[in-house]
């Protein structure tokens, strides 16, 4: 599971600008990653991905369904905007490399589309997406 999670994280970070993995250097469970997509609203991303068949969530599991930014992410030092732009991907023993491929096709597509609509996103010169 950790190998699948790491592939998901690394490919997203390599493919998209203004993206980072929350707690990347800390010991973590092998099945979960939390990634911040700057200049996006996490809820919009959750809805867009869900419509395409990929289930993700905003914030941390303990704040599921809350409208406020995750208290866990803000306690880690994220601003409220970055906490709201964070998406949690959870893997299970049933997930395969094909599932990761599916996510890696959808996430950049959705992020690019949502950022095109964002009034705060400025694509850096020479950026990837």
C-alpha positions in Angstrom: 0.0 0.0 0.0 2.8 2.4 0.8 4.3 1.9 -2.7 0.9 2.8 -4.3 0.5 5.8 -2.0 4.1 7.0 -2.8 3.5 6.6 -6.5 0.3 8.6 -6.2 2.0 11.4 -4.2 5.1 11.6 -6.3 3.4 11.6 -9.7 0.9 14.3 -8.5 3.8 16.5 -7.2 5.8 16.0 -10.3 2.9 16.7 -12.6 1.2 19.7 -11.0 2.5 23.1 -9.8 1.6 24.5 -6.4 1.0 21.1 -4.8 2.6 19.6 -1.8 2.1 16.6 0.5 1.1 17.4 4.0 3.5 15.7 6.5 5.5 14.2 3.7 8.6 13.7 5.9 6.8 12.4 9.0 6.0 8.8 9.9 2.6 8.1 8.4 0.2 5.2 7.9 0.9 3.5 4.5 -2.7 3.9 3.2 -3.4 7.6 3.5 -2.0 10.8 1.9 -3.2 14.3 2.3 -2.2 16.7 -0.5 -2.7 20.4 -0.7 -3.7 21.8 -4.1 -3.1 25.6 -3.7 -5.6 28.0 -5.3 -8.4 25.4 -5.2 -11.4 24.8 -2.9 -11.1 21.2 -1.8 -14.9 20.7 -1.8 -15.0 21.6 -5.5 -12.3 19.1 -6.2 -14.1 16.4 -4.1 -17.3 16.9 -6.1 -15.6 17.0 -9.5 -13.6 13.8 -8.8 -16.7 12.1 -7.4 -18.6 12.8 -10.6 -15.8 11.0 -12.5 -15.9 8.0 -10.1 -13.0 8.8 -7.7 -13.8 9.2 -4.0 -11.7 11.5 -2.0 -12.4 13.8 1.0 -11.2 17.1 2.4 -9.2 17.5 5.5 -8.6 14.8 8.0 -10.9 11.8 8.8 -11.8 13.3 12.1 -13.2 16.4 10.5 -15.3 14.7 7.8 -18.4 16.7 6.9 -17.2 19.9 8.7 -17.4 23.2 6.8 -14.5 24.7 8.8 -10.9 23.8 7.8 -9.6 20.8 9.5 -8.3 21.6 13.0 -5.7 18.9 12.5 -4.3 20.6 9.4 -4.4 24.1 11.0 -2.7 22.8 14.1 0.1 21.5 11.8 0.6 25.0 10.7 -1.4 25.2 7.5 -3.4 28.4 6.8 -7.1 28.0 6.7 -7.0 28.5 2.9 -4.4 25.7 2.5 -6.3 23.4 4.9 -9.4 23.9 2.8 -7.4 23.1 -0.4 -6.2 19.8 1.1 -7.5 16.5 -0.2 -7.2 13.1 1.6 -6.7 10.0 -0.5 -7.2 6.7 1.3 -6.2 3.4 0.0 -7.3 -0.1 1.0 -6.1 -3.6 0.5 -8.4 -3.9 -2.5 -6.7 -1.0 -4.4 -4.4 -1.8 -7.3 -2.0 -0.1 -9.6 -4.9 0.3 -12.0 -6.7 2.3 -9.4 -3.7 4.6 -9.0 -3.5 5.0 -12.8 -7.2 6.0 -12.8 -6.6 8.6 -10.1 -3.5 9.9 -11.9 -5.5 10.4 -15.1 -8.3 12.3 -13.3 -6.5 14.4 -10.7 -4.5 16.6 -13.1 -7.5 17.0 -15.4 -9.7 18.2 -12.6 -7.1 20.4 -11.0 -6.3 22.1 -14.4 -10.0 22.7 -15.1 -10.7 24.1 -11.7 -7.7 26.3 -11.7 -8.8 27.7 -15.1 -11.9 28.8 -13.3 -10.1 30.2 -10.2 -9.8 33.9 -9.8 -6.7 33.5 -7.6 -4.7 31.0 -9.6 -1.9 32.5 -11.7 -0.1 29.9 -13.8 3.6 30.3 -13.4 5.6 31.0 -16.6 6.9 27.7 -18.0 4.8 25.6 -15.5 3.5 22.1 -16.1 -0.2 22.5 -15.2 
